[in-house]
């Protein structure tokens, strides 16, 4: 374990009823598991009404009639070394394994050639490496059911498009920097689109509206490939 991995979060108040806890970059699975563990712990505290995990950060909403930000900071800093020493982050958000079939390239993945050109890999090799990875959902955000995933092979990292699209088709699979993700709904977006899945990522009428949850492990399966 690196020394930076065990450093306590930076803390700052957000108004008079919220505290933001931020870990130092980079965003890794170890870091995100620490966020989940702190979230689980903080929800046991009577003064904390809600805990909102983000990428390398956690926002705690609290009742200022029960505790102020300074007191909550002390509580977070006191709990942090205990979570690390107990290895609690390894138990947090174990998740499920979800397979996502993807039609890569062609009309479904109009940016596959651009990703290949940026990485210096053949389109088929981009697909092979993307589908060969194991990804972990760090958080849901941006759109309902949009999963930010870690685990992308470093050689596949590709900057977002210089000009975002006004309308990305729903269920498009993309690469944005060092992450991969799936657009659950049609929306504007700047990620590089390399494929599309037929699975619904978000159904507001379902008992579980989102297909993916933080902590889930995701594997992409090549359903088809068109250069």
Residue frames relative to the residue before (quaternion, step in Angstrom):
aa qw qx qy qz dx dy dz
X 1.0000 0.0000 0.0000 0.0000 0.00 0.00 0.00
X 0.3716 -0.7235 0.5303 0.2390 3.58 -0.80 0.96
X 0.6124 -0.5691 0.3901 0.3859 3.54 -1.17 0.55
X 0.6344 0.5465 -0.3443 0.4246 3.59 1.03 -0.73
X 0.6049 0.5859 -0.3613 0.4003 3.59 1.11 -0.64
X 0.7381 0.4032 -0.2323 0.4886 3.59 1.12 -0.59
X 0.4097 0.7107 -0.4806 0.3101 3.61 1.24 0.04
X 0.4930 -0.6567 0.4733 0.3190 3.60 -0.97 0.78
X 0.5875 -0.5896 0.4122 0.3707 3.59 -1.16 0.43
X 0.4624 -0.5986 0.5621 0.3345 3.52 -1.31 0.40
X 0.1739 -0.8139 0.5527 0.0446 3.57 -0.91 0.95
X 0.1586 0.7694 -0.6160 0.0585 3.55 -1.06 0.72
X 0.5173 -0.6509 0.4693 0.2975 3.53 -1.10 0.78
X 0.1513 -0.7413 0.6475 0.0906 3.53 -1.19 0.71
X 0.7758 -0.0905 0.0084 0.6244 3.54 0.13 1.31
X 0.6500 -0.5321 0.3728 0.3943 3.57 -1.21 -0.43
X 0.7517 0.3574 -0.2146 0.5110 3.62 1.23 0.16
X 0.7158 0.3588 -0.2622 0.5387 3.58 1.18 0.48
X 0.1265 -0.7671 0.6266 0.0548 3.54 -1.18 0.73
X 0.2088 -0.7768 0.5856 0.1005 3.56 -0.84 1.02
X 0.1347 -0.7731 0.6189 0.0332 3.55 -0.88 1.08
X 0.0162 -0.8322 0.5518 -0.0515 3.59 -0.51 1.18
X 0.2682 -0.7512 0.5845 0.1487 3.56 -0.93 0.96
X 0.5777 -0.5914 0.4361 0.3554 3.54 -1.18 0.58
X 0.5481 -0.5909 0.4763 0.3516 3.56 -1.18 0.61
X 0.6005 -0.1114 -0.7779 -0.1478 1.53 -2.37 0.85
X 0.5516 -0.5676 0.4821 0.3758 3.55 -1.34 0.20
X 0.0669 0.7947 -0.5954 0.0977 3.56 -0.50 1.23
X 0.6693 -0.4810 0.3598 0.4374 3.55 -1.26 0.18
X 0.6163 0.5367 -0.3479 0.4594 3.60 1.01 -0.77
X 0.6608 0.5024 -0.3068 0.4657 3.57 0.89 -0.92
X 0.6892 0.4860 -0.2973 0.4476 3.56 0.87 -0.94
X 0.6149 0.5298 -0.3495 0.4682 3.58 1.07 -0.64
X 0.6180 0.5243 -0.3498 0.4700 3.59 1.06 -0.61
X 0.6162 0.5332 -0.3385 0.4706 3.56 1.05 -0.75
X 0.6663 0.4968 -0.3066 0.4640 3.61 0.89 -0.91
X 0.6569 0.5131 -0.3187 0.4513 3.58 0.97 -0.83
X 0.6522 0.4935 -0.3144 0.4819 3.58 0.99 -0.81
X 0.6060 0.5521 -0.3448 0.4572 3.58 1.04 -0.75
X 0.6708 0.5046 -0.2913 0.4587 3.58 0.86 -0.99
X 0.6670 0.5019 -0.2939 0.4657 3.56 0.99 -0.88
X 0.6881 0.5099 -0.2928 0.4251 3.58 0.85 -1.00
X 0.6276 0.5499 -0.3420 0.4322 3.58 1.08 -0.64
X 0.5944 0.5482 -0.3683 0.4587 3.60 1.26 -0.15
X 0.6013 0.5830 -0.3573 0.4134 3.58 1.21 -0.40
X 0.5221 -0.6888 0.4003 0.3045 3.63 -0.71 1.04
X 0.6995 0.4878 -0.2893 0.4347 3.59 0.99 -0.75
X 0.6430 0.5119 -0.3259 0.4672 3.62 1.22 -0.34
X 0.2229 -0.8113 0.5318 0.0961 3.57 -0.62 1.15
X 0.8025 -0.0016 0.0340 0.5956 3.58 1.12 -0.62
X 0.1219 -0.7688 0.6236 0.0718 3.57 -1.17 0.65
X 0.1160 -0.8210 0.5590 0.0020 3.57 -0.67 1.15
X 0.1810 -0.8101 0.5476 0.1050 3.62 -0.18 1.21
X 0.0889 -0.7685 0.6321 0.0439 3.54 -1.11 0.80
X 0.6944 -0.4125 0.3470 0.4767 3.55 -1.24 -0.39
X 0.8372 -0.0773 -0.0093 0.5413 3.56 -0.36 1.30
X 0.7460 0.3205 -0.2393 0.5324 3.60 1.12 0.43
X 0.1505 -0.7593 0.6282 0.0788 3.52 -1.34 0.41
X 0.1663 -0.7701 0.6093 0.0900 3.56 -0.91 0.95
X 0.1588 -0.7864 0.5942 0.0567 3.56 -0.76 1.10
X 0.1854 -0.7564 0.6186 0.1037 3.56 -0.81 1.04
X 0.0096 -0.8313 0.5531 -0.0551 3.57 -0.71 1.06
X 0.5046 -0.6276 0.5080 0.3056 3.52 -1.34 0.37
X 0.3305 -0.7800 0.4931 0.1979 3.63 -0.38 1.17
X 0.5672 0.5711 -0.3994 0.4389 3.59 1.23 -0.19
X 0.7173 0.4253 -0.2425 0.4958 3.58 1.21 -0.44
X 0.7949 -0.0250 0.0607 0.6032 3.57 1.09 -0.69
X 0.2891 -0.7307 0.5775 0.2214 3.58 -1.13 0.50
X 0.7250 -0.4601 0.2874 0.4244 3.57 -1.29 0.29
X 0.6468 0.5322 -0.3298 0.4354 3.59 0.94 -0.82
X 0.6635 0.4932 -0.3013 0.4752 3.57 0.99 -0.83
X 0.6502 0.5073 -0.3186 0.4672 3.57 1.03 -0.78
X 0.5891 0.5591 -0.3618 0.4576 3.59 1.07 -0.67
X 0.6473 0.5154 -0.3134 0.4660 3.58 0.93 -0.90
X 0.6557 0.5149 -0.3095 0.4574 3.57 0.97 -0.86
X 0.6444 0.5118 -0.3178 0.4710 3.61 0.98 -0.83
X 0.6962 0.4769 -0.2793 0.4581 3.58 0.83 -0.98
X 0.6342 0.5112 -0.3325 0.4752 3.60 1.13 -0.57
X 0.6881 0.4848 -0.2839 0.4592 3.59 1.02 -0.76
X 0.5806 0.6521 -0.3713 0.3159 3.58 1.02 -0.79
X 0.7141 0.4342 -0.3010 0.4593 3.67 0.63 -0.94
X 0.6106 0.5426 -0.3593 0.4513 3.60 1.11 -0.54
X 0.6319 0.5192 -0.3311 0.4707 3.59 1.03 -0.76
X 0.6690 0.5002 -0.2976 0.4622 3.56 0.94 -0.93
X 0.6810 0.5023 -0.2927 0.4452 3.59 0.86 -0.98
X 0.7025 0.4599 -0.2631 0.4751 3.57 1.07 -0.76
X 0.3939 -0.7247 0.4775 0.3026 3.57 1.23 -0.23
X 0.2289 0.8237 -0.4964 0.1507 3.56 1.19 0.49
X 0.6162 0.5807 -0.3658 0.3865 3.59 1.03 -0.67
X 0.6128 0.5549 -0.3618 0.4307 3.59 1.16 -0.45
X 0.6898 0.4669 -0.2745 0.4804 3.59 1.22 -0.40
X 0.5831 0.6312 -0.3642 0.3591 3.55 1.21 -0.40
X 0.8758 0.0398 -0.0344 0.4798 3.53 -1.22 0.71
X 0.0004 -0.8465 0.5324 -0.0035 3.63 0.63 1.05
X 0.2510 -0.8348 0.4649 0.1547 3.56 1.17 -0.60
X 0.4421 -0.6458 0.5561 0.2796 3.51 -1.45 -0.07
X 0.4045 -0.6447 0.5604 0.3266 3.56 -1.31 -0.05
X 0.0625 -0.8086 0.5844 -0.0276 3.56 -0.66 1.17
X 0.2226 -0.7708 0.5847 0.1198 3.58 -0.81 1.00
X 0.1473 -0.7906 0.5933 0.0344 3.55 -0.89 1.05
X 0.2416 -0.7673 0.5716 0.1615 3.64 -0.45 1.10
X 0.0860 -0.8176 0.5694 -0.0040 3.58 -0.88 0.96
X 0.2550 -0.6877 0.6575 0.1725 3.52 -1.15 0.80
X 0.1684 -0.8280 0.5317 0.0578 3.58 -0.29 1.28
X 0.8421 0.2469 -0.1723 0.4475 3.53 -1.22 0.66
X 0.7009 0.4570 -0.3438 0.4263 3.54 -1.33 -0.20
X 0.8088 -0.2098 0.1814 0.5186 3.56 -1.06 -0.77
X 0.6463 0.5284 -0.3211 0.4473 3.58 1.14 -0.54
X 0.7973 0.1801 -0.0838 0.5699 3.59 1.16 -0.58
X 0.0468 -0.8731 0.4844 0.0293 3.59 0.61 1.11
X 0.7070 0.4433 -0.2767 0.4765 3.62 1.17 -0.33
X 0.3560 0.7580 -0.4909 0.2401 3.60 1.21 0.10
X 0.6516 0.5126 -0.3211 0.4578 3.59 0.96 -0.84
X 0.6490 0.5125 -0.3226 0.4605 3.60 1.01 -0.76
X 0.6310 0.5106 -0.3328 0.4800 3.59 1.04 -0.75
X 0.6394 0.5244 -0.3226 0.4605 3.57 0.99 -0.84
X 0.6615 0.5023 -0.3084 0.4637 3.59 0.93 -0.88
X 0.6622 0.5086 -0.3123 0.4531 3.60 0.96 -0.84
X 0.7476 0.4164 -0.2191 0.4688 3.57 0.90 -0.92
X 0.4213 -0.7066 0.4686 0.3220 3.58 1.20 -0.41
X 0.5678 0.5764 -0.3826 0.4461 3.57 1.27 0.34
X 0.5436 -0.5763 0.4851 0.3704 3.54 -1.24 0.41
X 0.6304 -0.5477 0.3744 0.4030 3.62 -1.07 0.61
X 0.6515 0.5155 -0.3264 0.4509 3.59 0.93 -0.82
X 0.6561 0.5010 -0.3142 0.4688 3.60 1.07 -0.69
X 0.5856 0.5488 -0.3660 0.4710 3.59 1.11 -0.63
X 0.6618 0.5011 -0.2974 0.4717 3.56 0.93 -0.94
X 0.6575 0.5195 -0.3217 0.4409 3.59 0.86 -0.91
X 0.7088 0.4541 -0.2702 0.4673 3.57 0.86 -0.92
X 0.6280 0.5237 -0.3454 0.4605 3.58 1.02 -0.71
X 0.7138 0.4361 -0.2528 0.4863 3.57 0.89 -0.91
X 0.6475 0.5421 -0.3164 0.4321 3.59 1.19 -0.39
X 0.6004 0.5905 -0.3579 0.4034 3.58 1.24 -0.20
X 0.2763 -0.6981 0.6212 0.2247 3.52 -1.37 0.20
X 0.1552 -0.8265 0.5409 0.0156 3.52 -0.63 1.20
X 0.2126 -0.7533 0.6091 0.1279 3.55 -1.24 0.54
X 0.4008 -0.6998 0.5401 0.2408 3.56 -0.92 0.96
X 0.2570 -0.7790 0.5570 0.1303 3.56 -0.60 1.18
X 0.7798 -0.1848 0.1550 0.5778 3.58 0.89 -0.88
X 0.3650 -0.6716 0.5899 0.2604 3.53 -1.37 0.23
X 0.2503 0.7692 -0.5541 0.1968 3.56 -0.88 0.90
X 0.6922 0.4722 -0.3707 0.4006 3.54 -1.40 -0.09
X 0.7619 -0.0930 0.0846 0.6354 3.59 0.81 -1.06
X 0.6124 -0.5296 0.4018 0.4279 3.63 -1.12 0.38
X 0.8331 0.1763 -0.1493 0.5025 3.56 -0.68 1.11
X 0.4935 0.6356 -0.4560 0.3802 3.62 1.23 0.05
X 0.1754 -0.8171 0.5462 0.0573 3.55 -0.50 1.23
X 0.2322 -0.7269 0.6312 0.1388 3.56 -0.83 1.04
X 0.0774 -0.8385 0.5391 -0.0141 3.56 -0.55 1.18
X 0.2675 -0.7204 0.6171 0.1696 3.50 -1.15 0.76
X 0.5810 0.6110 -0.4221 0.3330 3.57 -1.26 0.33
X 0.4353 0.6939 -0.4746 0.3223 3.59 1.24 0.00
X 0.5153 -0.6264 0.4829 0.3301 3.59 -0.94 0.88
X 0.5418 -0.6635 0.3943 0.3329 3.63 -0.73 0.99
X 0.6616 0.5283 -0.3209 0.4245 3.59 1.01 -0.75
X 0.6533 0.5004 -0.3212 0.4687 3.61 1.24 -0.22
X 0.4382 0.7029 -0.4621 0.3167 3.61 1.23 -0.18
X 0.0379 0.7947 -0.5977 0.0992 3.56 -0.81 1.10
X 0.4903 -0.6711 0.4564 0.3179 3.62 -0.79 0.90
X 0.5972 -0.5508 0.4449 0.3770 3.53 -1.25 0.47
X 0.6509 -0.5188 0.3844 0.3993 3.55 -1.24 0.38
X 0.5388 -0.6229 0.4579 0.3345 3.57 -1.06 0.74
X 0.7680 0.1751 -0.1058 0.6068 3.58 1.12 -0.70
X 0.3336 -0.7617 0.5171 0.2028 3.61 -0.36 1.18
X 0.4953 -0.6264 0.5106 0.3187 3.56 -1.21 0.52
X 0.4834 -0.6508 0.5005 0.3038 3.55 -1.14 0.61
X 0.8038 0.0701 -0.0226 0.5903 3.57 1.14 -0.59
X 0.1090 -0.7614 0.6386 0.0245 3.55 -0.57 1.25
X 0.4691 -0.6855 0.4652 0.3059 3.62 -0.78 0.92
X 0.5757 -0.5855 0.4472 0.3546 3.56 -1.12 0.71
X 0.8287 0.2317 -0.2179 0.4606 3.52 -1.22 0.78
X 0.3852 0.7114 -0.4939 0.3186 3.60 1.22 0.41
X 0.2891 -0.7337 0.5944 0.1577 3.54 -1.08 0.87
X 0.0266 0.8403 -0.5374 0.0659 3.56 -0.71 1.03
X 0.3182 -0.6847 0.6156 0.2256 3.49 -1.43 0.16
X 0.0060 0.7853 -0.6181 0.0351 3.55 -0.90 0.98
X 0.8024 -0.0915 0.0322 0.5888 3.59 -0.11 1.21
X 0.8007 -0.2547 0.2192 0.4959 3.56 -0.80 -1.07
X 0.6647 0.4890 -0.3009 0.4780 3.59 1.25 0.27
X 0.2149 -0.7232 0.6290 0.1873 3.50 -1.34 0.27
X 0.0438 0.8048 -0.5891 0.0580 3.57 -1.14 0.55
X 0.3359 -0.7176 0.5785 0.1939 3.53 -1.37 0.17
X 0.3596 -0.7161 0.5562 0.2203 3.57 -0.87 0.98
X 0.2949 -0.7885 0.5068 0.1854 3.64 -0.45 1.08
X 0.7812 0.1902 -0.0737 0.5900 3.56 1.18 -0.65
X 0.5741 -0.5424 0.4630 0.4024 3.56 -1.22 0.34
X 0.2130 0.7728 -0.5664 0.1914 3.57 -0.81 0.99
X 0.5964 -0.4951 0.4441 0.4494 3.58 -1.24 0.08
X 0.1810 0.7991 -0.5611 0.1176 3.58 -1.12 0.52
X 0.3061 -0.7892 0.5148 0.1359 3.53 -1.17 0.64
X 0.4402 0.6931 -0.4761 0.3149 3.60 1.20 0.17
X 0.5272 -0.6155 0.4889 0.3228 3.54 -1.26 0.53
X 0.2600 -0.8043 0.5203 0.1214 3.58 -0.50 1.21
X 0.0655 -0.8299 0.5541 -0.0027 3.57 -0.61 1.15
X 0.8161 -0.0293 0.0259 0.5765 3.62 1.20 -0.16
X 0.2482 -0.7507 0.5906 0.1611 3.51 -1.33 -0.13
X 0.2428 -0.7631 0.5822 0.1404 3.55 -1.11 0.73
X 0.4559 -0.6714 0.5091 0.2867 3.57 -1.21 0.48
X 0.5372 0.6429 -0.4041 0.3672 3.60 1.23 -0.25
X 0.4010 -0.6810 0.5549 0.2599 3.55 -1.10 0.72
X 0.2827 -0.7788 0.5418 0.1415 3.56 -0.79 1.05
X 0.8039 0.1199 -0.0389 0.5812 3.58 1.16 -0.57
X 0.0637 0.7695 -0.6296 0.0860 3.54 -0.82 1.09
X 0.2952 -0.8068 0.4800 0.1775 3.61 -0.14 1.24
X 0.6568 0.5173 -0.3185 0.4468 3.61 1.20 -0.38
X 0.5821 0.6120 -0.3683 0.3885 3.59 1.22 -0.34
X 0.6107 -0.5416 0.4270 0.3892 3.56 -1.25 0.45
X 0.7309 0.1852 -0.1266 0.6445 3.58 1.17 -0.71
X 0.2682 -0.8301 0.4582 0.1705 3.63 0.07 1.22
X 0.7630 0.3301 -0.1932 0.5211 3.60 1.03 -0.68
X 0.4904 -0.6670 0.4773 0.2948 3.55 -0.96 0.88
X 0.7888 0.2730 -0.1201 0.5374 3.55 0.95 -0.92
X 0.1405 -0.7729 0.6150 0.0679 3.54 -1.22 0.63
X 0.6302 -0.5187 0.3941 0.4224 3.62 -1.13 0.46
X 0.7572 0.3386 -0.2815 0.4825 3.55 -0.93 0.97
X 0.5324 0.6236 -0.4190 0.3900 3.59 1.21 -0.31
X 0.3040 -0.7003 0.6121 0.2062 3.53 -1.24 0.58
X 0.1555 -0.8082 0.5671 0.0319 3.54 -0.87 1.02
X 0.0601 -0.7557 0.6512 0.0356 3.52 -1.09 0.84
X 0.2807 -0.7456 0.5835 0.1571 3.56 -0.93 0.98
X 0.1739 -0.7830 0.5939 0.0624 3.56 -0.92 0.97
X 0.4052 -0.7139 0.5143 0.2483 3.59 -0.81 0.99
X 0.1841 -0.7841 0.5884 0.0709 3.54 -0.55 1.24
X 0.7561 -0.1458 0.1005 0.6301 3.53 1.13 -0.78
X 0.1428 -0.7767 0.6083 0.0797 3.56 -1.28 0.37
X 0.0106 0.7721 -0.6338 0.0444 3.53 -0.88 1.07
X 0.3982 -0.7421 0.4790 0.2476 3.62 -0.46 1.14
